[in-house]
Amino acid sequence: MDTTFFLFVIAGFLAQMIDGCIGMAYGVSSTSLLLSIGVPPAAASASVHSAEVFTTFVSGISHYSLKNIDKKLFSSLVIPGVIGGITGAFILTNIDTAIIKPIISIYLVAMGVRIIWKAFGKEAKKAAKKLEGVKLYILGVIGGFLDAIGGGGWGPVVTTTLVADGNTPRFVIGSVNASEFFVTVAQAITFVTLIGLGEYWKIILGLAVGGVIAAPLAAFLVRKISPKAMMIMVGAVVAVLNIRTIILMLI
C-alpha cells in the first residue's frame, strides 16, 4: 500500500478528531486536507461523502435512541437536503476542475471564518424569528448543495443557522445529524454513479480507518478541550489550508 494511503488515514483521523470535539466540520476539514495534498475536488467530495455514510448512520441512530430528534424539523430538512445534495454533486462532476477548485477553496475559507465567528458567539446575538416552512426547506436545499460542492458544510451551514435563530441546540444537532445520513447517501450514490469509485476506494478506506481510530480518542478529549478553543483552531486551519490552495493556483 503506497504512502498516499497513510495521508488519507491522517486526514480521516484529524477530521474525526475535530468533528468529535465540536460536533461539526468533518467534511470541511477532510475536504480541505484532501485538496491540499492534490486530490481533485470531485474525487475529494465523493470520497468524503462515501466515508461519511457510515459515520452519519451511527450518529443518526445514536441521536434517535437518545430522543434528540425533532420529527418536524427532521422531515423539513431531509428531502430538501437530498435534492440540494444531488444537484450539487451533479454540478461538481460536470464542471472543469480548474474552474471549480478556486470557487470551492473560497467557499471553504468562508466556512473557516464562519466557524471562528461562531466560536466567539457573534451569531447568537443576531437571533431572529425561527425559520419555518418554505424558509426551512430553502435552508435544507442550500445546505445540501453547498455540502456536495464543498465536500462539507451541512453542519456548519444548517446547524449554526438554526441555533443562531433560537432553536434548542440539542434538537437541532440531533435532527441535523439524523437527516445528514440521508443527504450523504444521496450524494454518495450520485457521485459513484457519475464518476465511479476507481482509485477513490483508497481515499474512502483511509478516511474511514482514520475516523474509526480517532472516534474513541475524540470522545475522551471532548471533555478535556475547550470547544471554543477547538473551533477557533479548526476555523483557522481550514481557512489557512484553502488560502494556501488559492495562492498555489495563482502562482
C-alpha positions in Angstrom: 0.0 0.0 0.0 1.6 3.3 -1.0 2.3 6.3 1.3 -0.6 8.3 0.0 -3.0 5.9 1.7 -1.5 6.9 5.1 -2.0 10.6 4.2 -5.7 9.7 3.7 -5.7 7.9 7.1 -4.2 11.0 8.7 -6.8 13.2 7.0 -9.6 11.0 8.3 -8.1 10.9 11.8 -7.7 14.7 12.1 -11.2 15.3 10.6 -12.9 12.9 13.0 -10.9 14.4 16.0 -12.3 17.8 15.0 -15.8 16.5 14.4 -15.8 14.5 17.6 -14.7 17.5 19.7 -17.0 20.2 18.3 -19.8 18.2 16.6 -19.2 19.5 13.1 -16.7 20.2 10.3 -15.8 16.6 9.4 -16.5 17.3 5.7 -15.0 20.8 5.6 -11.8 19.6 7.4 -11.3 16.4 5.5 -12.0 18.0 2.1 -9.6 20.9 2.9 -6.9 18.4 3.8 -7.5 16.3 0.6 -7.4 19.3 -1.6 -4.2 20.5 0.0 -2.5 17.2 -1.0 -3.7 17.4 -4.6 -6.9 15.3 -4.7 -9.3 16.7 -7.3 -12.5 18.4 -6.0 -15.0 15.9 -7.3 -12.9 13.0 -6.0 -12.4 14.7 -2.6 -16.1 15.3 -2.2 -17.1 11.8 -3.4 -14.7 10.1 -1.1 -15.6 12.2 1.9 -19.3 11.5 1.5 -18.8 7.8 0.9 -16.8 7.5 4.1 -19.4 9.7 5.9 -22.3 7.2 5.1 -21.0 5.0 7.9 -20.3 7.7 10.5 -23.6 9.6 9.9 -25.6 6.3 10.2 -24.1 5.6 13.6 -24.6 9.3 14.6 -28.3 9.3 13.5 -29.1 6.1 15.3 -27.4 7.4 18.5 -29.4 10.7 18.4 -32.7 8.7 17.8 -32.1 6.4 20.7 -31.4 9.5 23.0 -34.6 11.2 21.7 -32.6 14.2 20.4 -34.7 14.4 17.1 -37.5 16.8 16.4 -39.5 15.0 13.9 -41.0 18.1 12.3 -37.5 19.7 11.9 -36.1 16.4 10.6 -38.8 16.0 7.9 -38.4 19.6 6.8 -34.7 19.2 6.2 -34.2 15.7 4.8 -35.9 15.9 1.4 -34.7 19.4 0.5 -31.3 18.4 1.7 -31.3 15.4 -0.6 -32.4 17.5 -3.5 -29.7 20.1 -2.9 -27.1 17.4 -2.4 -27.9 15.6 -5.6 -27.9 18.8 -7.6 -24.5 19.9 -6.1 -22.9 16.5 -6.8 -24.1 16.6 -10.4 -22.8 20.2 -11.0 -19.5 19.4 -9.3 -18.8 16.4 -11.5 -19.7 18.3 -14.7 -17.6 21.4 -14.2 -13.9 21.7 -15.1 -11.6 21.3 -12.1 -9.7 24.4 -13.0 -12.9 26.4 -12.6 -14.5 24.8 -9.6 -11.4 24.3 -7.4 -10.8 28.1 -6.6 -14.6 28.5 -6.0 -14.6 25.6 -3.5 -11.4 26.9 -1.8 -13.0 30.4 -1.4 -16.2 28.8 0.0 -14.1 26.8 2.5 -12.2 29.9 3.5 -15.6 31.4 4.2 -16.6 28.4 6.2 -13.4 28.6 8.3 -14.2 32.2 9.1 -17.8 31.3 9.9 -16.6 28.6 12.4 -14.3 31.1 14.1 -17.2 33.6 14.2 -19.4 31.1 15.8 -16.8 30.3 18.4 -17.0 33.8 19.6 -20.8 33.6 19.8 -21.4 36.6 17.4 -24.2 34.8 15.6 -26.2 34.2 18.8 -26.6 37.9 19.2 -28.5 38.1 15.9 -31.2 35.6 16.9 -34.3 36.3 14.9 -37.6 34.7 14.1 -37.2 30.9 13.8 -37.1 29.5 10.3 -40.2 27.7 9.3 -42.0 26.4 6.2 -40.5 27.4 2.9 -37.5 29.2 4.5 -36.6 25.9 6.3 -36.9 24.0 3.0 -34.7 26.5 1.3 -32.1 26.2 4.1 -32.1 22.4 3.5 -31.6 22.8 -0.2 -28.7 25.3 0.3 -27.1 23.2 3.0 -27.2 20.0 0.8 -26.0 21.9 -2.3 -23.0 23.5 -0.5 -22.2 20.3 1.3 -21.8 18.4 -2.0 -20.0 21.2 -3.8 -17.5 21.9 -1.0 -17.3 18.4 0.4 -18.7 19.6 3.7 -20.9 22.3 5.1 -24.2 20.6 6.2 -23.4 21.0 9.8 -21.7 24.5 9.7 -24.4 25.9 7.5 -27.6 24.3 8.7 -26.8 23.7 12.4 -25.3 27.2 13.0 -28.2 28.9 11.2 -30.9 27.1 13.2 -29.1 27.5 16.6 -28.5 31.2 15.8 -32.2 31.5 15.1 -33.1 30.5 18.7 -33.8 26.8 18.2 -32.9 24.3 21.0 -29.3 23.1 20.3 -30.0 19.5 21.4 -32.8 19.0 18.9 -31.1 21.0 16.2 -27.9 18.9 16.4 -29.9 15.6 16.7 -32.2 16.4 13.7 -29.5 17.8 11.5 -27.2 14.8 12.2 -30.0 12.3 11.5 -31.1 14.0 8.3 -27.4 14.2 7.2 -27.3 10.4 6.8 -29.9 10.5 4.0 -28.3 13.6 2.4 -24.9 11.8 2.5 -26.3 8.6 1.0 -27.9 10.5 -1.9 -24.7 12.4 -2.6 -22.5 9.3 -2.4 -24.8 7.4 -4.8 -24.8 10.3 -7.2 -21.0 10.6 -7.2 -20.5 6.9 -7.6 -23.0 6.8 -10.5 -21.4 9.7 -12.3 -17.7 9.1 -11.7 -17.4 5.6 -10.2 -15.1 4.6 -7.4 -12.0 4.0 -9.5 -8.9 4.6 -7.3 -11.0 6.6 -4.8 -11.6 3.5 -2.7 -8.1 4.2 -1.2 -9.3 7.6 -0.1 -12.6 6.3 1.3 -10.9 3.4 3.2 -8.2 5.8 4.5 -10.7 8.3 5.8 -12.8 5.5 7.4 -9.8 3.9 9.1 -8.5 7.2 10.4 -12.0 8.1 11.6 -12.5 4.8 13.4 -9.2 5.2 15.2 -9.9 8.8 16.2 -13.5 8.4 17.4 -12.9 7.0 20.9 -10.0 9.4 21.4 -12.1 12.3 20.4 -14.9 11.2 22.7 -12.4 11.3 25.6 -10.8 14.6 24.6 -14.1 16.4 24.2 -14.3 16.5 28.0 -10.8 18.0 28.2 -10.6 20.5 25.4 -12.5 23.8 25.3 -15.0 23.7 22.4 -14.3 27.4 21.8 -10.5 26.9 21.5 -11.1 23.9 19.2 -13.4 25.8 16.9 -11.0 28.7 16.6 -8.2 26.2 15.8 -10.3 24.4 13.2 -11.6 27.5 11.6 -8.0 28.9 11.3 -6.7 25.6 9.9 -9.5 25.3 7.3 -9.0 28.9 6.2 -5.2 28.7 6.0 -5.2 25.4 4.1 -7.6 26.9 1.5 -5.8 30.2 1.3 -2.7 28.2 0.5 -4.5 26.3 -2.2 -5.7 29.6 -3.8 -2.2 31.1 -3.7 -0.7 28.0 -5.3 -3.2 28.3 -8.1 -2.3 31.9 -8.7 1.5 31.3 -8.8 
